[in-house]
Amino acid sequence: MRYIANLKRLIWVFFAFVFFIPPRVFALSTPVINEFSTHPSSENKEWVEIVAPSDIQLTTYWIDDDTSFMDDAGNGSKRSLENSVAGYASDYFIMEVSSLFNNNSDTVVLFTAEGTIVDQYSYTQDSGVEVTIGRYPNATGQFQILSSPSKGESNNPPAPTITPTPIPTQKPAPTEKLENELNATKNPTIKEEDMSQTTDELFIKLSPGAKASPSATSKRFYPSPILGVSTSSAKKKEASQSAKKKTAVLVKDIQSAVPKAAPFLLAGSVLLVSCGILLYNKIRRGN
C-alpha cells in the first residue's frame, strides 16, 4: 500500500511539473530580446520582454530605440532595466516604457552597461494595436508577428500569413454603337444603286473623307467578291443575254438568205434528176 501511495505522489509531481510550471529557457549565455509591444492601446504602456540566464543581473543593462549608446539626440532617452519586473516564468523580465518607440518604424536595442549592443531588431511597419513582435521558436528563433501577446512567458506561434487572391483583369465590352461601326468598317456592302457609279465615286462613298486621285482612270463599277457582291449571277445573266442575241441574229440571217438561194437549189435538183434518168437508160440499153 505504501508503494502505491508513493507512486501516486510521483505521478502528481510529474503532471504538476509538465503542465503547471512555466518552461525555463536553457542554453542562453547572454540576454536576448524575446518579445515587445510598440503600439499599445491608450490605457497601456509599451513594453519589452527580456529572457536572460538566471546568473545574469539585468540591472546594468539598457533599452534604447537607436544604436547610439551615448547620443540620444532626435530619439527617446535610453531606459535602465533596473526597473524591470519578473515575468510569469523564470528568466523572463518585463520592462515597461512610455513614448519610446514609434508605431510605424523603429529599432529595439539592448545595451550592456559599457554601451555594447547585445541584441537588436528593427521593424518597418506598424504591427497593429496590442499586436506584438517576438521570436519563434521562443528565445532562439527569428522575429515574427505573433498570433497573440504572451507577455512574461513563452511566446505564442506566429500569426498566419494571408495571401491575397489575384483578381483577373476583364476587358471592357464594346458598346453596341462601337460594334456596329467596326462591322461596317470590316464588311462594307454595295447597294444596287451603287452599280451605276464609277469606281472613284464608289470609293469616296465607302471611305468618307477620301478623295479620288486626279490621275486615276474612272471606270464603271463591276461587282466583285472583295466588295461583298458575288459576280457569278452577273456573269450568268450577261452570258444568257449574249446567247439570245447570237441566236436571234443567226435565225434572221438564214431567213434573209433563203429567197436568194431558191433558184440555185431548184436548178441543182433538176440537174440531179436528169443525170439519174440518163444513167438509168444507159444501163438498160446495155443489157
HUWO-V173139 format. One record per helix or strand of 2 or more residues. SS is the DSSP state (~ for helix, > for strand). FROM is the first residue (numbers start at 0). TO is the last residue. If there is no record, write none. Layout:
# HUWO-V173139
{{SS,FROM,TO} {SS,FROM,TO}}
This chain:
# HUWO-V173139
{{~,1,18} {>,31,36} {>,45,50} {~,57,59} {>,61,63} {>,78,79} {~,80,82} {>,84,85} {>,91,96} {>,105,110} {>,116,122} {>,132,135} {>,141,145} {~,175,185} {~,191,195} {~,198,205} {~,224,226} {~,231,285}}
